[in-house]
């Protein structure tokens, strides 16, 4: 296994461990190999999570990837979690999504004003 693959796998495992202790007991790494990528993690219904562990950022490309995976999965949300340099605790990493998805998440959590016909 390449060093890059090892880094990615370690980040995915670290995020799964964190999510399980944070109230998502079914979070797990998704097995690679599907013709239509559906993200790196499974077990959070309606959510695709793409995990990144890179020294340089490519937010636009990563978010585009998560949005495509969201469509492939038929999920409601596509989120990129990227490891924060120097931080081993996944709770201190970054999560990135589009502003439209953020607004939907906030409305579903009870913030803001519900929009007619919008979820």
MARLUMTI-309166 format. One line per 3 residues: number of its first residue (from 1); for each residue x, y, z of N, C-alpha, C. Coordinates in nm, 4 decimals, padded with zeros to 6 digits. Layout:
N
NUM> X Y Z X Y Z X Y Z ~ ... $
This chain:
119
1> 00.0846 -00.1181 00.0000 00.0000 00.0000 00.0000 00.0889 00.1241 00.0000 ~ 00.0539 00.2209 -00.0825 00.1341 00.3425 -00.0937 00.1199 00.4283 00.0318 ~ 00.2158 00.5171 00.0519 00.2113 00.6076 00.1671 00.0872 00.6954 00.1616 $
4> 00.0492 00.7402 00.0423 -00.0696 00.8236 00.0258 -00.1961 00.7470 00.0667 ~ -00.2051 00.6227 00.0232 -00.3203 00.5380 00.0567 -00.3258 00.5130 00.2068 ~ -00.2105 00.4906 00.2698 -00.2049 00.4690 00.4153 -00.2544 00.5922 00.4893 $
7> -00.2124 00.7109 00.4436 -00.2581 00.8354 00.5059 -00.4094 00.8499 00.4956 ~ -00.4632 00.8203 00.3784 -00.6071 00.8307 00.3580 -00.6843 00.7322 00.4436 ~ -00.6364 00.6093 00.4483 -00.7013 00.5060 00.5288 -00.6984 00.5430 00.6766 $
10> -00.5855 00.5931 00.7236 -00.5748 00.6332 00.8647 -00.6712 00.7469 00.8969 ~ -00.6854 00.8422 00.8054 -00.7791 00.9529 00.8278 -00.9224 00.9015 00.8315 ~ -00.9575 00.8119 00.7409 -01.0922 00.7560 00.7401 -01.1207 00.6821 00.8703 $
13> -01.0261 00.6024 00.9158 -01.0451 00.5289 01.0424 -01.0570 00.6243 01.1603 ~ -00.9741 00.7287 01.1613 -00.9820 00.8271 01.2693 -01.1161 00.8976 01.2728 ~ -01.1697 00.9309 01.1562 -01.3001 00.9969 01.1505 -01.4107 00.9019 01.1934 $
16> -01.4056 00.7766 01.1489 -01.5058 00.6781 01.1909 -01.5045 00.6634 01.3424 ~ -01.3868 00.6505 01.4019 -01.3773 00.6378 01.5478 -01.4399 00.7582 01.6171 ~ -01.4096 00.8766 01.5666 -01.4658 00.9981 01.6270 -01.6182 00.9995 01.6138 $
19> -01.6683 00.9734 01.4938 -01.8129 00.9791 01.4711 -01.8878 00.8775 01.5567 ~ -01.8304 00.7599 01.5745 -01.8965 00.6583 01.6587 -01.9105 00.7063 01.8021 ~ -01.8105 00.7757 01.8531 -01.8194 00.8267 01.9910 -01.9043 00.9530 01.9990 $
22> -01.9325 01.0153 01.8836 -02.0108 01.1392 01.8799 -02.1576 01.1132 01.8462 ~ -02.2007 00.9881 01.8545 -02.3419 00.9593 01.8359 -02.3809 00.9001 01.7024 ~ -02.2836 00.8537 01.6248 -02.3110 00.7912 01.4956 -02.2542 00.6489 01.4969 $
25> -02.3201 00.5576 01.5702 -02.2626 00.4250 01.5941 -02.2488 00.3382 01.4695 ~ -02.3181 00.3729 01.3618 -02.3130 00.2906 01.2408 -02.2136 00.3425 01.1377 ~ -02.1417 00.4496 01.1705 -02.0417 00.5031 01.0780 -01.9366 00.3966 01.0499 $
28> -01.9001 00.3834 00.9223 -01.7984 00.2864 00.8831 -01.7366 00.3276 00.7508 ~ -01.6181 00.2767 00.7267 -01.5518 00.3027 00.5991 -01.6249 00.2276 00.4899 ~ -01.6439 00.2939 00.3788 -01.7077 00.2304 00.2632 -01.5990 00.1599 00.1827 $
31> -01.6264 00.0400 00.1382 -01.5299 -00.0339 00.0576 -01.5165 00.0308 -00.0791 ~ -01.3949 00.0466 -00.1237 -01.3677 00.1063 -00.2546 -01.3973 00.0047 -00.3639 ~ -01.4083 00.0554 -00.4855 -01.4215 -00.0351 -00.5974 -01.5494 -00.0192 -00.6772 $
34> -01.6428 00.0606 -00.6313 -01.7663 00.0805 -00.7062 -01.7393 00.1654 -00.8296 ~ -01.8106 00.1383 -00.9370 -01.7950 00.2178 -01.0587 -01.8388 00.3615 -01.0353 ~ -01.9404 00.3799 -00.9503 -01.9872 00.5139 -00.9167 -01.9550 00.5383 -00.7699 $
37> -01.8524 00.6174 -00.7454 -01.8068 00.6459 -00.6097 -01.9195 00.7101 -00.5300 ~ -01.9390 00.6619 -00.4063 -02.0425 00.7151 -00.3187 -01.9838 00.7650 -00.1868 ~ -01.8574 00.8088 -00.1914 -01.7950 00.8647 -00.0731 -01.7129 00.7629 00.0033 $
40> -01.6472 00.8114 00.1074 -01.5561 00.7275 00.1849 -01.6201 00.6624 00.3060 ~ -01.7284 00.7219 00.3579 -01.7930 00.6679 00.4774 -01.9369 00.6311 00.4488 ~ -01.9849 00.5307 00.5201 -02.1243 00.4883 00.5146 -02.1772 00.4879 00.6582 $
43> -02.3074 00.4664 00.6704 -02.3667 00.4516 00.8029 -02.4322 00.5766 00.8574 ~ -02.4321 00.6849 00.7800 -02.5050 00.8059 00.8172 -02.6048 00.8281 00.7037 ~ -02.7278 00.7789 00.7196 -02.8247 00.7844 00.6096 -02.8431 00.9259 00.5544 $
46> -02.8404 00.9350 00.4220 -02.8625 01.0624 00.3552 -02.7407 01.1518 00.3466 ~ -02.6258 01.1032 00.3962 -02.5048 01.1857 00.3984 -02.3889 01.1089 00.3355 ~ -02.3225 01.1742 00.2410 -02.1995 01.1223 00.1815 -02.0847 01.2009 00.2427 $
49> -01.9830 01.1304 00.2896 -01.8658 01.1955 00.3479 -01.7434 01.1556 00.2667 ~ -01.6746 01.2558 00.2163 -01.5482 01.2373 00.1445 -01.4378 01.2826 00.2392 ~ -01.3411 01.1964 00.2680 -01.2353 01.2255 00.3645 -01.1058 01.2551 00.2900 $
52> -01.0396 01.3631 00.3293 -00.9143 01.4033 00.2656 -00.8063 01.4249 00.3712 ~ -00.6853 01.3808 00.3362 -00.5687 01.4015 00.4217 -00.4525 01.4423 00.3311 ~ -00.4526 01.5695 00.2920 -00.3528 01.6217 00.1989 -00.2856 01.7446 00.2590 $
55> -00.1604 01.7647 00.2252 -00.0885 01.8828 00.2732 -00.1407 02.0100 00.2075 ~ -00.1823 02.0004 00.0814 -00.2335 02.1187 00.0115 -00.3843 02.1040 -00.0081 ~ -00.4530 02.2175 -00.0051 -00.5986 02.2186 -00.0165 -00.6427 02.2273 -00.1618 $
58> -00.7525 02.1597 -00.1907 -00.8188 02.1688 -00.3198 -00.9695 02.1683 -00.2920 ~ -01.0161 02.2677 -00.2162 -01.1551 02.2687 -00.1713 -01.2536 02.2606 -00.2862 ~ -01.2325 02.3377 -00.3916 -01.3265 02.3371 -00.5044 -01.3374 02.1968 -00.5640 $
61> -01.2252 02.1344 -00.5891 -01.2260 01.9995 -00.6456 -01.2873 01.8979 -00.5516 ~ -01.2550 01.9088 -00.4228 -01.3089 01.8150 -00.3249 -01.4594 01.8295 -00.3090 ~ -01.5088 01.9535 -00.3046 -01.6532 01.9752 -00.2921 -01.7236 01.9245 -00.4177 $
64> -01.6669 01.9505 -00.5351 -01.7257 01.8972 -00.6585 -01.7332 01.7447 -00.6518 ~ -01.6288 01.6820 -00.6006 -01.6257 01.5361 -00.5868 -01.7363 01.4898 -00.4921 ~ -01.7520 01.5578 -00.3792 -01.8553 01.5203 -00.2818 -01.9952 01.5380 -00.3401 $
67> -02.0162 01.6441 -00.4178 -02.1470 01.6671 -00.4799 -02.1779 01.5561 -00.5817 ~ -02.0789 01.5149 -00.6596 -02.0978 01.4045 -00.7535 -02.1295 01.2754 -00.6780 ~ -02.0560 01.2478 -00.5714 -02.0797 01.1273 -00.4914 -02.2173 01.1320 -00.4259 $
70> -02.2590 01.2507 -00.3849 -02.3927 01.2693 -00.3281 -02.4980 01.2274 -00.4310 ~ -02.4799 01.2720 -00.5557 -02.5732 01.2345 -00.6622 -02.5692 01.0842 -00.6880 ~ -02.4486 01.0262 -00.6917 -02.4349 00.8820 -00.7129 -02.5075 00.8022 -00.6060 $
73> -02.5064 00.8530 -00.4831 -02.5652 00.7826 -00.3692 -02.7133 00.8150 -00.3505 ~ -02.7610 00.9232 -00.4143 -02.8978 00.9683 -00.3898 -02.9116 01.0282 -00.2511 ~ -02.8010 01.0806 -00.1975 -02.7981 01.1352 -00.0613 -02.8480 01.2793 -00.0594 $
76> -02.8818 01.3250 00.0590 -02.9273 01.4631 00.0781 -02.8112 01.5612 00.0876 ~ -02.6986 01.5137 00.1389 -02.5845 01.6009 00.1643 -02.4556 01.5346 00.1200 ~ -02.3601 01.6174 00.0759 -02.2256 01.5726 00.0446 -02.1281 01.6623 00.1187 $
79> -02.0513 01.6039 00.2081 -01.9629 01.6809 00.2960 -01.8202 01.6306 00.2798 ~ -01.7265 01.7249 00.2751 -01.5844 01.6915 00.2717 -01.5293 01.7136 00.4121 ~ -01.4630 01.6132 00.4668 -01.3911 01.6288 00.5928 -01.2439 01.6218 00.5586 $
82> -01.1717 01.7288 00.5942 -01.0293 01.7291 00.5647 -00.9497 01.7463 00.6924 ~ -00.8483 01.6601 00.7017 -00.7646 01.6580 00.8213 -00.6931 01.7907 00.8364 ~ -00.6944 01.8390 00.9575 -00.6261 01.9640 00.9902 -00.4821 01.9315 01.0264 $
85> -00.3889 01.9959 00.9619 -00.2471 01.9679 00.9865 -00.2140 01.9877 01.1346 ~ -00.1444 01.8899 01.1886 -00.1009 01.8963 01.3277 -00.2077 01.8568 01.4284 ~ -00.3256 01.8151 01.3816 -00.4350 01.7775 01.4711 -00.4729 01.6327 01.4464 $
88> -00.4454 01.5471 01.5437 -00.4798 01.4059 01.5317 -00.6242 01.3766 01.5665 ~ -00.6863 01.4613 01.6485 -00.8251 01.4428 01.6904 -00.9181 01.4866 01.5782 ~ -00.9951 01.3928 01.5234 -01.0838 01.4238 01.4108 -01.1874 01.5295 01.4475 $
91> -01.2171 01.5461 01.5734 -01.3099 01.6505 01.6152 -01.2565 01.7905 01.5896 ~ -01.1277 01.8028 01.5620 -01.0660 01.9320 01.5339 -01.0367 01.9512 01.3850 ~ -01.0805 01.8578 01.3024 -01.0605 01.8700 01.1587 -01.1664 01.9634 01.1017 $
94> -01.1624 01.9865 00.9719 -01.2562 02.0760 00.9047 -01.3601 01.9970 00.8260 ~ -01.4802 02.0518 00.8193 -01.5868 01.9974 00.7352 -01.6298 02.1080 00.6399 ~ -01.6397 02.0754 00.5129 -01.6727 02.1739 00.4102 -01.7881 02.1216 00.3253 $
97> -01.8795 02.2113 00.2962 -01.9899 02.1810 00.2056 -02.0298 02.3107 00.1377 ~ -02.1235 02.3027 00.0451 -02.1710 02.4250 -00.0177 -02.2546 02.5050 00.0822 ~ -02.2666 02.6339 00.0591 -02.3487 02.7185 00.1463 -02.4947 02.6751 00.1381 $
100> -02.5410 02.6337 00.0212 -02.6790 02.5862 00.0077 -02.7041 02.4663 00.0992 ~ -02.6082 02.3739 00.1055 -02.6242 02.2584 00.1939 -02.6176 02.3009 00.3399 ~ -02.5293 02.3941 00.3717 -02.5214 02.4438 00.5088 -02.6541 02.5053 00.5509 $
103> -02.7143 02.5857 00.4624 -02.8421 02.6498 00.4948 -02.9503 02.5444 00.5184 ~ -02.9524 02.4404 00.4358 -03.0505 02.3322 00.4557 -03.0291 02.2627 00.5888 ~ -02.9023 02.2326 00.6223 -02.8717 02.1687 00.7510 -02.9182 02.2547 00.8679 $
106> -02.8904 02.3840 00.8600 -02.9306 02.4741 00.9682 -03.0821 02.4825 00.9800 ~ -03.1528 02.4921 00.8677 -03.2991 02.4963 00.8733 -03.3541 02.3670 00.9320 ~ -03.2988 02.2527 00.8918 -03.3461 02.1249 00.9442 -03.3167 02.1105 01.0930 $
109> -03.2161 02.1819 01.1416 -03.1839 02.1803 01.2846 -03.2680 02.2805 01.3629 ~ -03.3568 02.3526 01.2925 -03.4468 02.4447 01.3606 -03.4047 02.5896 01.3577 ~ -03.2982 02.6215 01.2870 -03.2520 02.7597 01.2767 -03.3121 02.8240 01.1519 $
112> -03.3250 02.9542 01.1546 -03.3750 03.0268 01.0389 -03.5249 03.0112 01.0222 ~ -03.5725 03.0590 00.9127 -03.7144 03.0553 00.8812 -03.7365 02.9485 00.7755 ~ -03.8293 02.8545 00.7983 -03.8556 02.7536 00.6950 -03.9014 02.8199 00.5656 $
115> -03.8575 02.7683 00.4546 -03.8964 02.8204 00.3239 -04.0131 02.7374 00.2719 ~ -04.1092 02.8019 00.2089 -04.2244 02.7309 00.1533 -04.1773 02.6246 00.0548 ~ -04.2126 02.5013 00.0837 -04.1811 02.3915 -00.0063 -04.0357 02.3471 -00.0053 $
118> -03.9509 02.4102 00.0765 -03.8088 02.3726 00.0787 -03.7801 02.2880 00.2023 ~ -03.6937 02.1910 00.1846 -03.6542 02.1070 00.2966 -03.5166 02.1464 00.3438 $
